[in-house]
Amino acid sequence: MTRDEFLNRLGELLACLPADQVKETQEFYAEAIADRMEDGMTEAEAVAAMGTPGEVAEATLDDLPAVPRAIARTKRKSTALLWALAIVGSPVWIPLLLAFVAVAAAVYICIWVLALCVWIVAAAFGGAGVVLVLLFAVDGIIIGHVPYVLTSMGMGFASIGVALLVGAGAWTASKQIARLSALWAKKAVSPFWKDRGNKSRRGAEAAPLTA
């Protein structure tokens, strides 16, 4: 089989995918074949090293996230069947999708509310410290009550110190929460989207597609 025959057949088997994704897959394997030919293989040997177009197409579909993979496999059987399932199943999948989005958003918001609460605590201590130092200490100076001034300033600076400590903790917590929220967001979209950079190519291990 020539390279062009391999790529054309691969495109036919992946017609259930978006055109840009089919083109990207074809370009990937065209480059892989060219690399092997540069290493000394003949065109036929380089093409054979990729596996059959059916194996490659099956591996490409297997590498998709769950939802696009199910859609692609249904569309491969029949576009009419895909639309029929989408319409008939809409009373089920639309509420489920909305519930999924609501839960994902709620978890994401709760994570950041936690960080906000820590910052509010830090701001409260800081504000209390400033009030104690500037307001009550000044009042003590005006009335000439030295112990009151010293006590107010001591409590104020102590409160500011606590605010700085809590603020440092809030900053550390915010960084961790940002990391966790990013992981959660990635997990939430994983059934629908997959990082192209982590795609694996398992053509030789996949079962052949039926033409």
Secondary structure, DSSP 8 states (H G I E B T S, - for coil): --HHHHHHHHHHHTTTS-HHHHHHHHHHHHHHHHHHHHTT--HHHHHHHT--HHHHHHHHHHTS-HHHHHHHHHHHH-HHHHHHHHHHTHHHHHHHHHHHHHHHHHHHHHHHHHHHHHHHHHHHHHHHHHHIIIIIHHHHHHHT-HHHHHHHHHHHHHHHHHHHHHHHHHHHHHHHHHHHHHHHHHHHHTTT---GGG----GGGS-----
